[in-house]
């Protein structure tokens, strides 16, 4: 039997059963067929309106079952009540006819007519529709609640996975940008450190091979896993084998600086490739409702990895810190060596990568994205009028902060601030930034995530001024070994400045990440996000080399040797004393030479203050004349302004 029209509305299904089904169709002469105790209608007696018996109600129940099984039970109650009413009416009617009274007959017919009005086809249909709407709404809410709960559970573990992957990404960055320069500064000048700073450039140039990562993959293995897995295995292998020799290279960095820089260049290159894949995966791994938390995952993961390799490692690598807090018998080396630390993380890399291979399943990707077409897409994105302005903002926004971020801490160490105190300050700063990163993410989850970015920008300019003054007014005194030793009370001021500056930096990072996530095109998500993140990173990386070189270039320091005349200096063997090196003690080699002769290095003017003043002035002018008005306008643009013509959503 035909059970009714498929894919039809509730009205259509009810009409079908009440009008087309002969088996259950209500008859106009319902009294004659359903109530045999009533007489046949005559011309002198009114014909009651159609009455729906319990048998007719079954047809409605059938329609309800086809339409929405959830309300079948409720409707059965109505059927039972209707049966009782029908039986009572039939008894009343039969009693009336047995007395043979016309009055009773008239009353019975009136009751039947009244009852028929209450159970007419239209009233039943209205009842069905009302019940259906009520239960349909409840069913929809229940289903949505179930889906939301399931989605939250899936997103929770996806968030954990993203944090872990970003954490691994932060480990090499913390070493190359934090710990290694600190370890090398003891024996190298700022200009020599500038050479090692080039090792971090791949992270800021990953745009050039991001289309390859987006386009070449194994769909069976997973679009993002095709790159993340081999890259992380490669990093694990380099960490393991290079960790056996790195300590010897660090002890004598002069002739080995090129080797050290090259190896870390490769490590950062691999880490940048992993970042491309993870950034693209974040766009599809999280649901649309929780997509804004991708920037939070990046903030927490990168900060954990970065600060663990920078702060925690540097503290435990310091001899004084290890002897003071963890040893009863002092030793001449730190609690954790660089090689030991790298080999330990090689094992962690391997374990997490194996988990990805064996346990994590990735959705298949069916879009056909070619390498050439992706490069063309990047070119088209960069040609967007508003994107050009955004690129200029990203390239020069961080220029004014570079001396404070890259040289201030090294300058404090040079003036006598203890390395273990610096490590302790960074260690205290670590949990503060993790906690503050959460609130910064909530602050930026608005339609204007760049507004907190602009506020933090102004704060960072202020902290650059305070940081420069902190270095200039740093109090020093001579220790027992003749070296300058910083005042312990000044530590708290340096800690306050560093924490405040890091908080402002976190707000800028989270705000920019949220904005980039919002405007990125999911079709080429990895490339789009990588393009913008690359430009942002490169804006803070490209000036580092030039700033460190400028610190030495603008510095002027001479060596003063007591009881040594200029004639003695002129007659000194050139193989032992170089006139230029002897008179200039800007570099570490010049300082060591001056100290070996019993002299003192007199600084006429320090290039750090010169380059800091130049950068701060540039930051203020750039912000108020270009960055602020440009960002304010770009933030108000619709998403279609960030889409190329072939990818308009």
C-alpha positions as CSV (number, residue, x, y, z in Angstrom):
1,X,0.0,0.0,0.0
2,X,1.2,3.5,-0.8
3,X,2.3,5.1,2.5
4,X,2.0,8.6,1.3
5,X,4.1,11.2,-0.7
6,X,7.8,11.1,0.1
7,X,9.8,14.2,0.9
8,X,6.6,16.1,1.4
9,X,5.5,18.6,4.0
10,X,3.4,17.6,7.0
11,X,0.3,19.2,5.5
12,X,0.7,17.2,2.3
13,X,1.1,13.9,4.1
14,X,-2.0,14.5,6.3
15,X,-4.0,15.6,3.3
16,X,-3.0,12.4,1.5
17,X,-4.2,10.1,4.3
18,X,-7.5,12.0,4.8
19,X,-8.4,12.5,1.1
20,X,-6.8,9.7,-0.9
21,X,-6.7,6.6,1.2
22,X,-9.9,4.6,0.7
23,X,-9.2,2.2,3.5
24,X,-9.0,4.9,6.2
25,X,-10.8,7.8,4.4
26,X,-13.6,9.3,6.6
27,X,-17.0,9.1,4.9
28,X,-19.6,11.9,4.7
29,X,-22.2,9.5,5.9
30,X,-20.1,8.6,8.9
31,X,-23.1,8.3,11.2
32,X,-24.7,5.5,9.1
33,X,-21.4,3.6,8.8
34,X,-19.8,4.1,12.2
35,X,-22.9,4.4,14.4
36,X,-25.4,1.7,13.4
37,X,-27.5,2.6,16.5
38,X,-28.5,5.9,14.9
39,X,-31.3,5.9,12.3
40,X,-30.8,6.6,8.7
41,X,-30.9,10.3,7.9
42,X,-34.1,11.6,6.4
43,X,-35.0,14.8,4.7
44,X,-36.6,16.0,8.0
45,X,-33.6,15.2,10.2
46,X,-30.3,17.0,9.9
47,X,-27.2,15.1,8.8
48,X,-24.5,15.5,11.4
49,X,-21.0,16.6,10.4
50,X,-18.5,13.9,9.7
51,X,-17.3,12.1,12.8
52,X,-13.8,10.6,13.1
53,X,-13.9,7.3,15.0
54,X,-10.9,5.6,16.6
55,X,-10.5,3.7,13.3
56,X,-10.1,6.9,11.4
57,X,-7.7,8.2,14.0
58,X,-5.4,5.3,13.0
59,X,-5.0,6.8,9.6
60,X,-3.8,10.0,11.3
61,X,-1.5,8.0,13.5
62,X,0.0,6.3,10.4
63,X,0.6,9.7,8.9
64,X,2.3,10.9,12.0
65,X,4.5,7.7,12.1
66,X,5.6,8.4,8.6
67,X,6.3,12.0,9.3
68,X,7.7,12.0,12.8
69,X,7.9,8.8,15.0
70,X,8.7,11.0,18.0
71,X,5.1,12.1,18.5
72,X,3.4,8.7,18.0
73,X,3.3,7.9,21.7
74,X,1.7,11.2,22.5
75,X,-0.9,10.8,19.9
76,X,-1.8,7.3,21.2
77,X,-3.1,9.1,24.3
78,X,-5.4,11.2,22.2
79,X,-6.7,8.1,20.5
80,X,-7.5,6.4,23.8
81,X,-9.4,9.5,25.0
82,X,-11.3,9.6,21.8
83,X,-12.3,5.9,22.1
84,X,-13.8,6.6,25.5
85,X,-15.7,9.5,24.2
86,X,-17.1,7.5,21.3
87,X,-18.2,4.7,23.6
88,X,-19.9,7.0,26.0
89,X,-21.7,8.8,23.1
90,X,-22.8,5.5,21.6
91,X,-24.3,4.3,25.0
92,X,-26.1,7.6,25.4
93,X,-27.5,7.4,21.9
94,X,-28.6,3.8,22.4
95,X,-30.4,4.6,25.6
96,X,-32.3,7.4,24.0
97,X,-33.6,5.2,21.2
98,X,-34.6,2.4,23.5
99,X,-37.1,4.8,25.2
100,X,-38.5,5.7,21.9
101,X,-38.5,9.4,22.8
102,X,-38.3,12.0,20.0
103,X,-36.8,14.4,22.6
104,X,-34.1,11.9,23.5
105,X,-33.5,11.2,19.8
106,X,-33.0,15.0,19.2
107,X,-30.7,15.3,22.1
108,X,-28.6,12.3,21.0
109,X,-28.3,13.7,17.5
110,X,-27.3,17.1,18.9
111,X,-24.6,15.4,21.0
112,X,-23.4,13.5,18.1
113,X,-23.3,16.6,16.0
114,X,-21.4,18.5,18.8
115,X,-19.0,15.7,19.2
116,X,-18.4,15.5,15.4
117,X,-17.4,19.2,15.4
118,X,-14.8,18.5,18.1
119,X,-13.4,15.6,16.1
120,X,-13.6,17.0,12.6
121,X,-10.9,16.4,10.0
122,X,-9.7,20.0,10.3
123,X,-9.4,19.9,14.0
124,X,-7.5,16.6,13.9
125,X,-5.1,18.0,11.3
126,X,-4.5,21.1,13.4
127,X,-3.8,18.9,16.4
128,X,-1.3,16.8,14.4
129,X,0.5,19.9,13.1
130,X,0.6,21.4,16.6
131,X,2.0,18.3,18.1
132,X,4.4,17.8,15.3
133,X,5.8,21.3,15.5
134,X,6.3,21.0,19.3
135,X,8.1,17.7,19.1
136,X,10.0,18.6,16.0
137,X,11.4,21.6,17.9
138,X,12.4,19.5,20.9
139,X,13.9,16.9,18.6
140,X,16.0,19.5,16.8
141,X,17.2,21.0,20.1
142,X,18.2,17.5,21.4
143,X,20.0,16.7,18.1
144,X,21.9,20.0,18.1
145,X,22.9,19.4,21.7
146,X,24.2,16.0,20.9
147,X,26.1,17.3,17.9
148,X,27.5,20.2,19.9
149,X,28.7,17.8,22.6
150,X,30.3,15.5,20.0
151,X,31.9,18.4,18.2
152,X,33.4,19.8,21.5
153,X,34.9,16.4,22.4
154,X,36.5,16.1,18.9
155,X,37.8,19.7,19.0
156,X,39.2,19.2,22.5
157,X,41.6,16.4,21.3
158,X,42.3,18.3,18.1
159,X,43.3,21.3,20.1
160,X,45.6,19.1,22.2
161,X,47.2,17.7,19.0
162,X,47.7,21.2,17.6
163,X,49.4,22.4,20.8
164,X,51.7,19.4,20.7
165,X,52.7,20.1,17.1
166,X,53.3,23.8,17.7
167,X,55.2,22.8,20.8
168,X,57.7,20.7,18.8
169,X,58.0,23.6,16.4
170,X,59.0,26.0,19.2
171,X,61.9,23.8,20.4
172,X,64.4,24.5,17.5
173,X,63.3,28.2,17.5
174,X,64.0,28.6,21.2
175,X,67.5,27.2,20.6
176,X,68.4,29.2,17.5
177,X,66.8,32.5,18.6
178,X,67.4,32.3,22.3
179,X,69.9,29.9,24.0
180,X,72.6,29.6,21.3
181,X,73.2,33.4,21.0
182,X,73.5,33.6,24.8
183,X,76.0,30.8,24.8
184,X,78.0,32.4,21.9
185,X,77.9,35.9,23.3
186,X,80.5,35.1,25.9
187,X,83.1,34.7,23.1
188,X,81.7,36.6,20.2
189,X,80.8,40.2,19.3
190,X,77.5,41.5,18.1
191,X,78.6,41.5,14.5
192,X,79.7,37.9,14.7
193,X,76.3,37.0,16.3
194,X,74.8,38.7,13.2
195,X,76.1,35.8,11.1
196,X,74.4,33.2,13.3
197,X,71.2,35.2,13.1
198,X,71.0,34.3,9.5
199,X,70.2,30.7,10.6
200,X,66.7,31.8,11.6
201,X,65.9,33.2,8.1
202,X,64.2,30.1,6.7
203,X,61.4,30.5,9.1
204,X,60.7,33.9,7.6
205,X,61.2,32.7,4.0
206,X,59.0,29.6,4.0
207,X,56.6,31.3,1.6
208,X,58.9,30.2,-1.3
209,X,58.2,26.5,-0.8
210,X,54.8,26.6,0.9
211,X,53.0,25.9,-2.5
212,X,55.0,22.7,-2.8
213,X,53.8,21.6,0.7
214,X,50.2,22.5,-0.2
215,X,50.3,20.8,-3.6
216,X,52.3,17.6,-3.3
217,X,51.0,15.0,-0.9
218,X,49.7,11.5,-0.5
219,X,45.9,11.5,-0.1
220,X,45.9,8.0,1.3
221,X,48.4,8.9,4.0
222,X,47.0,12.4,4.6
223,X,47.6,15.8,3.0
224,X,49.3,17.4,6.0
225,X,50.8,14.2,7.5
226,X,52.7,13.6,4.2
227,X,55.0,16.5,5.3
228,X,54.7,16.6,9.0
229,X,55.8,13.0,9.5
230,X,59.0,12.9,7.4
231,X,60.1,16.4,8.5
232,X,59.8,15.6,12.2
233,X,61.7,12.3,11.7
234,X,64.4,14.3,10.0
235,X,64.6,16.8,12.9
236,X,64.8,14.0,15.4
237,X,67.7,12.4,13.4
238,X,69.7,15.7,13.3
239,X,69.1,16.4,16.9
240,X,70.3,13.0,17.9
241,X,73.5,12.9,15.8
242,X,74.4,16.6,16.0
243,X,73.8,16.5,19.8
244,X,76.9,14.3,20.2
245,X,79.2,17.0,18.9
246,X,77.5,20.4,19.5
247,X,79.0,20.9,23.0
248,X,82.6,20.8,21.6
249,X,81.7,23.2,18.8
250,X,80.1,25.7,21.3
251,X,83.2,25.7,23.5
252,X,85.3,27.1,20.6
253,X,82.8,29.0,18.4
254,X,85.3,31.2,16.5
255,X,86.4,28.7,13.8
256,X,83.2,26.7,14.0
257,X,80.6,29.5,13.7
258,X,79.9,28.7,10.0
259,X,79.3,25.0,10.8
260,X,77.0,25.8,13.7
261,X,75.1,28.3,11.7
262,X,74.7,25.9,8.7
263,X,73.4,23.1,10.9
264,X,70.8,25.3,12.6
265,X,69.9,26.7,9.3
266,X,68.8,23.2,8.2
267,X,67.0,22.6,11.4
268,X,65.0,25.8,11.2
269,X,64.3,25.1,7.5
270,X,62.7,21.8,8.5
271,X,60.8,23.4,11.3
272,X,59.5,26.0,9.0
273,X,58.2,23.3,6.6
274,X,56.4,21.6,9.5
275,X,54.9,25.0,10.4
276,X,53.4,25.3,6.8
277,X,51.7,21.9,7.1
278,X,50.4,22.5,10.7
279,X,49.0,26.0,9.8
280,X,47.1,24.5,6.9
281,X,45.9,21.6,9.0
282,X,44.6,23.9,11.7
283,X,42.0,25.4,9.3
284,X,40.3,22.0,8.7
285,X,41.1,20.2,11.9
286,X,38.9,22.5,14.1
287,X,35.2,23.2,13.5
288,X,34.2,26.6,12.2
289,X,32.8,27.6,15.6
290,X,36.2,26.9,17.3
291,X,38.5,28.0,14.4
292,X,39.5,31.1,16.4
293,X,41.2,28.9,18.9
294,X,43.8,27.9,16.3
295,X,45.7,31.1,17.1
296,X,45.5,30.1,20.8
297,X,46.9,26.7,20.1
298,X,49.8,28.3,18.2
299,X,50.4,30.8,21.0
300,X,50.5,28.2,23.7
301,X,52.4,25.6,21.8
302,X,55.1,27.9,20.3
303,X,55.6,29.7,23.7
304,X,55.9,26.4,25.5
305,X,58.5,25.1,23.1
306,X,60.3,28.4,22.7
307,X,60.6,29.2,26.4
308,X,61.4,25.6,27.3
309,X,64.4,25.7,25.0
310,X,65.3,29.3,25.9
311,X,64.5,29.8,29.5
312,X,64.4,26.4,31.2
313,X,67.3,25.0,29.3
314,X,69.5,28.1,29.7
315,X,68.8,28.1,33.5
316,X,69.8,24.5,33.9
317,X,72.7,24.9,31.6
318,X,74.2,27.7,33.7
319,X,76.9,26.6,36.1
320,X,76.0,29.0,39.0
321,X,72.3,28.3,38.8
322,X,72.9,24.5,38.9
323,X,75.3,24.7,41.7
324,X,73.2,27.1,43.8
325,X,69.9,25.2,43.6
326,X,70.6,21.6,42.8
327,X,74.1,20.6,44.0
328,X,75.8,20.3,47.3
329,X,79.2,19.9,45.6
330,X,79.9,22.6,43.0
331,X,80.9,21.5,39.5
332,X,82.3,23.4,36.5
333,X,79.4,22.5,34.2
334,X,75.7,23.0,34.1
335,X,73.0,20.4,35.1
336,X,71.9,20.0,31.5
337,X,74.2,20.2,28.5
338,X,73.1,21.3,25.0
339,X,73.9,17.9,23.4
340,X,72.0,16.0,26.1
341,X,69.0,18.3,25.7
342,X,68.9,17.9,21.9
343,X,69.1,14.1,22.1
344,X,66.3,14.0,24.7
345,X,64.0,16.0,22.3
346,X,65.0,13.7,19.4
347,X,63.3,10.9,21.3
348,X,60.1,13.1,22.0
349,X,60.0,14.0,18.3
350,X,60.1,10.3,17.3
351,X,57.4,9.3,19.8
352,X,54.9,12.0,18.7
353,X,55.6,11.4,15.0
354,X,54.9,7.6,15.5
355,X,51.6,8.5,17.2
356,X,50.6,10.6,14.1
357,X,51.4,7.7,11.9
358,X,49.6,5.0,13.9
359,X,46.7,6.8,15.5
360,X,45.7,10.0,13.7
361,X,43.5,9.8,10.7
362,X,43.2,12.7,8.3
363,X,40.3,13.6,6.1
364,X,40.9,13.1,2.4
365,X,41.4,16.1,0.2
366,X,39.9,16.1,-3.3
367,X,40.8,19.5,-4.6
368,X,43.4,19.5,-7.4
369,X,45.9,22.2,-6.5
370,X,48.9,22.4,-8.8
371,X,52.3,23.9,-7.8
372,X,52.3,26.4,-10.7
373,X,48.7,27.4,-10.0
374,X,49.5,27.9,-6.3
375,X,52.4,30.2,-7.1
376,X,50.1,32.1,-9.4
377,X,47.6,32.3,-6.6
378,X,50.2,33.8,-4.3
379,X,51.0,36.3,-7.0
380,X,47.4,37.2,-7.3
381,X,47.0,37.5,-3.6
382,X,50.0,39.8,-3.3
383,X,48.5,41.9,-6.1
384,X,45.3,42.6,-4.2
385,X,45.3,46.4,-3.4
386,X,44.5,46.0,0.2
387,X,47.0,43.1,0.6
388,X,49.8,45.3,-0.7
389,X,49.2,47.8,2.1
390,X,49.0,45.0,4.6
391,X,52.3,43.6,3.4
392,X,54.0,47.0,4.0
393,X,52.5,47.1,7.5
394,X,53.9,43.6,8.4
395,X,57.3,44.3,6.9
396,X,58.0,47.4,9.0
397,X,55.8,47.1,12.0
398,X,58.4,45.3,14.2
399,X,61.5,47.3,13.0
400,X,61.4,49.6,16.0
401,X,61.4,46.7,18.5
402,X,64.4,44.8,17.2
403,X,67.1,46.5,19.4
404,X,65.0,45.9,22.5
405,X,64.2,42.3,21.6
406,X,67.5,41.1,20.1
407,X,70.2,43.2,21.8
408,X,69.0,44.5,25.1
409,X,69.4,41.2,27.0
410,X,72.8,40.6,25.5
411,X,73.8,44.1,26.4
412,X,72.7,43.6,30.0
413,X,74.9,40.5,30.2
414,X,77.8,42.5,28.8
415,X,77.3,45.1,31.5
416,X,77.4,42.5,34.3
417,X,73.9,41.1,34.6
418,X,74.3,37.5,35.6
419,X,73.3,34.9,33.1
420,X,71.5,32.8,35.7
421,X,69.5,35.9,36.7
422,X,68.5,36.4,33.1
423,X,67.5,32.8,32.8
424,X,65.5,33.1,36.0
425,X,63.8,36.2,34.7
426,X,62.8,34.5,31.5
427,X,61.7,31.4,33.5
428,X,59.4,33.5,35.6
429,X,58.1,35.2,32.5
430,X,57.2,31.8,30.9
431,X,54.1,30.9,33.0
432,X,52.9,34.5,33.0
433,X,52.9,34.5,29.2
434,X,51.1,31.1,29.0
435,X,48.3,32.4,31.4
436,X,48.1,35.8,29.7
437,X,48.0,34.2,26.3
438,X,44.6,32.6,27.2
439,X,43.1,36.0,28.1
440,X,44.7,37.7,25.1
441,X,43.0,35.1,22.9
442,X,39.6,35.9,24.5
443,X,40.3,39.6,24.1
444,X,41.0,39.2,20.4
445,X,38.0,37.0,19.6
446,X,36.0,39.9,18.3
447,X,35.2,41.4,14.9
448,X,38.2,43.8,15.5
449,X,41.1,41.6,16.6
450,X,43.6,44.2,15.5
451,X,42.4,46.8,18.0
452,X,44.2,45.1,20.9
453,X,47.2,44.8,18.5
454,X,47.3,48.6,18.1
455,X,47.1,49.1,21.9
456,X,49.9,46.6,22.4
457,X,52.0,48.3,19.7
458,X,51.9,51.6,21.7
459,X,52.8,49.7,24.9
460,X,55.8,48.1,23.2
461,X,57.2,51.5,22.0
462,X,57.0,52.6,25.6
463,X,58.8,49.5,26.9
464,X,61.5,50.0,24.3
465,X,62.2,53.4,25.8
466,X,62.2,52.0,29.3
467,X,64.4,49.0,28.3
468,X,67.0,51.3,26.7
469,X,67.1,53.5,29.9
470,X,67.4,50.4,32.0
471,X,70.5,49.4,30.1
472,X,71.9,52.9,30.3
473,X,71.4,53.2,34.1
474,X,72.4,49.7,34.9
475,X,74.4,49.8,38.2
476,X,77.6,47.9,38.3
477,X,80.3,47.1,40.7
478,X,83.5,45.0,40.6
479,X,83.5,41.5,42.0
480,X,86.3,39.5,43.5
481,X,87.5,38.4,40.1
482,X,87.7,42.0,38.8
483,X,84.6,41.6,36.6
484,X,81.6,43.8,36.7
485,X,78.7,42.4,38.7
486,X,75.2,43.8,38.5
487,X,73.2,44.9,41.5
488,X,70.8,42.2,42.7
489,X,68.0,44.7,43.5
490,X,68.0,45.8,39.8
491,X,66.9,42.3,38.9
492,X,63.3,43.0,39.9
493,X,63.1,46.1,37.7
494,X,64.5,44.1,34.7
495,X,62.0,41.3,35.4
496,X,59.1,43.8,35.5
497,X,60.2,45.4,32.2
498,X,60.6,42.0,30.5
499,X,57.3,40.6,31.6
500,X,55.4,43.7,30.6
501,X,57.1,43.8,27.2
502,X,56.4,40.1,26.7
503,X,52.7,40.6,27.5
504,X,52.4,43.3,24.9
505,X,54.2,41.1,22.4
506,X,51.8,38.2,23.1
507,X,48.8,40.4,22.5
508,X,50.2,41.5,19.2
509,X,50.9,38.0,18.2
510,X,47.5,36.6,19.1
511,X,45.7,39.5,17.6
512,X,47.5,39.3,14.3
513,X,47.0,35.5,14.3
514,X,43.3,35.8,14.8
515,X,43.0,38.4,12.1
516,X,45.1,36.2,9.7
517,X,42.9,33.2,10.5
518,X,39.8,35.2,9.8
519,X,40.8,36.5,6.4
520,X,42.6,33.4,5.1
521,X,41.0,31.4,2.2
522,X,40.4,27.8,3.3
523,X,40.9,26.5,-0.2
524,X,44.6,27.3,-0.1
525,X,44.7,27.6,3.7
526,X,48.2,26.5,4.2
527,X,49.6,28.9,1.6
528,X,47.4,31.8,2.6
529,X,48.2,31.6,6.3
530,X,51.8,30.9,5.6
531,X,52.0,33.9,3.3
532,X,50.8,36.3,6.0
533,X,52.6,34.6,8.9
534,X,55.8,34.6,6.8
535,X,55.5,38.3,6.1
536,X,54.9,39.0,9.8
537,X,57.9,36.9,10.9
538,X,60.1,38.3,8.2
539,X,59.2,41.8,9.4
540,X,60.8,41.0,12.7
541,X,63.7,38.9,11.4
542,X,65.2,40.8,8.5
543,X,66.3,43.8,10.6
544,X,68.2,41.7,13.2
545,X,71.3,41.2,11.2
546,X,71.6,44.9,10.3
547,X,70.8,46.0,13.9
548,X,73.5,43.8,15.4
549,X,76.0,44.9,12.8
550,X,75.0,48.5,13.5
551,X,75.6,48.1,17.3
552,X,79.3,47.5,16.6
553,X,79.4,50.0,13.7
554,X,78.2,52.9,15.8
555,X,80.2,51.9,18.9
556,X,83.6,53.5,19.8
557,X,85.7,52.0,22.5
558,X,89.5,52.2,23.0
559,X,91.9,50.3,25.2
560,X,93.9,52.2,27.8
561,X,97.0,50.4,28.9
562,X,98.8,52.0,31.9
563,X,102.6,52.7,31.7
564,X,102.7,51.8,28.0
565,X,103.8,54.5,25.7
566,X,102.8,54.9,22.1
567,X,106.4,54.0,21.0
568,X,106.1,50.7,22.7
569,X,102.8,50.1,20.9
570,X,104.2,51.1,17.5
571,X,107.3,48.8,18.0
572,X,105.2,45.8,19.1
573,X,105.3,42.8,16.8
574,X,102.4,42.9,14.4
575,X,101.9,39.2,14.8
576,X,101.2,39.7,18.5
577,X,99.5,43.1,18.6
578,X,97.5,44.5,15.8
579,X,97.3,48.3,16.1
580,X,93.7,48.5,15.0
581,X,92.6,45.7,17.3
582,X,94.7,47.1,20.2
583,X,93.1,50.5,20.1
584,X,89.6,49.2,19.5
585,X,88.0,47.0,22.1
586,X,84.5,46.9,20.6
587,X,84.8,43.2,19.6
588,X,85.3,40.4,22.1
589,X,88.8,39.7,20.7
590,X,89.7,43.3,21.3
591,X,88.5,43.2,24.8
592,X,90.4,40.0,25.5
593,X,93.6,41.5,24.1
594,X,93.1,44.7,26.2
595,X,92.6,42.6,29.3
596,X,95.7,40.5,28.6
597,X,97.8,43.6,28.5
598,X,96.4,44.8,31.8
599,X,94.4,47.6,30.2
600,X,90.8,48.8,30.5
601,X,88.3,49.3,27.7
602,X,87.0,52.8,27.7
603,X,83.7,53.3,25.8
604,X,83.3,56.7,24.2
605,X,79.8,56.0,22.9
606,X,77.8,52.8,22.6
607,X,76.1,52.0,19.3
608,X,73.3,50.3,21.2
609,X,71.8,53.6,22.3
610,X,72.3,55.1,18.9
611,X,70.5,52.4,17.0
612,X,67.8,52.1,19.7
613,X,67.0,55.8,19.4
614,X,66.8,55.5,15.6
615,X,64.4,52.5,15.8
616,X,62.2,54.1,18.4
617,X,61.8,57.3,16.4
618,X,61.0,55.2,13.3
619,X,58.4,53.1,15.3
620,X,56.5,56.2,16.5
621,X,56.4,57.9,13.1
622,X,55.5,54.7,11.3
623,X,52.7,53.9,13.7
624,X,50.9,57.2,13.6
625,X,51.5,58.1,10.0
626,X,50.9,54.8,8.3
627,X,50.3,51.7,10.4
628,X,47.4,52.8,12.6
629,X,45.2,54.3,9.8
630,X,45.9,51.5,7.4
631,X,45.1,48.7,9.9
632,X,41.9,50.5,11.0
633,X,40.7,50.6,7.4
634,X,41.7,47.0,6.5
635,X,40.0,45.6,9.5
636,X,36.6,46.9,8.3
637,X,36.9,45.3,4.9
638,X,34.6,42.3,4.0
639,X,36.1,38.9,3.5
640,X,35.6,39.1,-0.3
641,X,38.2,41.9,-0.4
642,X,40.8,39.3,0.6
643,X,39.7,36.7,-2.0
644,X,41.1,36.5,-5.5
645,X,38.5,36.2,-8.3
646,X,38.8,32.5,-8.8
647,X,38.2,31.8,-5.1
648,X,35.4,34.1,-4.1
649,X,33.3,32.5,-1.4
